[in-house]
Amino acid sequence: MIELAIIIPYYKITYLDHLLCQLSRQTNKKFRLYIGDDFSPDSPHDTIKKYNKFLDIEYKRFSPNLGGDNLVSHWNRCLEMLQDETWVWMLPDDDLPSPNCVEEFYKILYKIKKSDEVNTFNIPLRIINSEGEIVKKDAISPFYQDNYEFYLSILKSERGISLGDNIFRKKILINSGGFVSFPKGWGSDHATILNVSASKKICCLQNAWFGFRQSGINISSQVDDGDQKMKARFFLAQWLKRNENIFPQKPSLEFYRYFYWKGEYYFLYEWDLTVSVFYNLIRLRLVCLKNINPFSLVNLLIQKILLKCSR
């Protein structure tokens, strides 16, 4: 029985060949690969044909395009392609897994005594550039963590998180509503892993790695859409407040401070300055810190303007 489904929510052709090549080199090929085409203008047929003899590929072209307006809706409709697999791995079309990811997944799956204690496997993150070269390695998480410990380490910037570095138990993912939707899919990976892993442990595939590509053409690399991303971060903060029961303990004030400070960092150093970005930063501050403190906000705005002028 094939227990693992890998889904590529396809839109960009740029790195698809790289990804399929890496999947064809997996040391364990006991998986079924689904490619859900989000009505892309670039046909993947020739690339898929190249790897059909190496991989068990199911392809479907969806219509209309959803990613332009609601990226997460496309992820969720891709789940409809699945068959009888138990685990699902949503793998973006520009990222790269290490060649032993599937092998390590099965090795750990069969090793843990009670697999129903785990609904999520996490793969250590590495940042790769447009050429696929590793430019940063995150710290490796403990073998077992609850979702509070896991997420606090992310808020403290001790490690990162992306859509593709998580393998979910399919039944729990679907029964919990699928991938949690926020604008641009920003924070949807965070909420989904927390939601699916509620009351269970997150298990780390410590001997594998997942390459998250910072190519300059993906959503994470964009700086002119900060209005949508800050709004998404505000929505994620509200979602966390409403769903604190998914954690084994009530999130502390420190937890929300770190969450807010990350948003402040994006405001200062990552995204373009707009009224919407600043407005949603204020709303984020109210949710996380429960105060506005106009003097510090004015100071923050001045810092942003000075940074912008210095570039």
Disulfide bonds with the S-S distance in Angstrom:
none
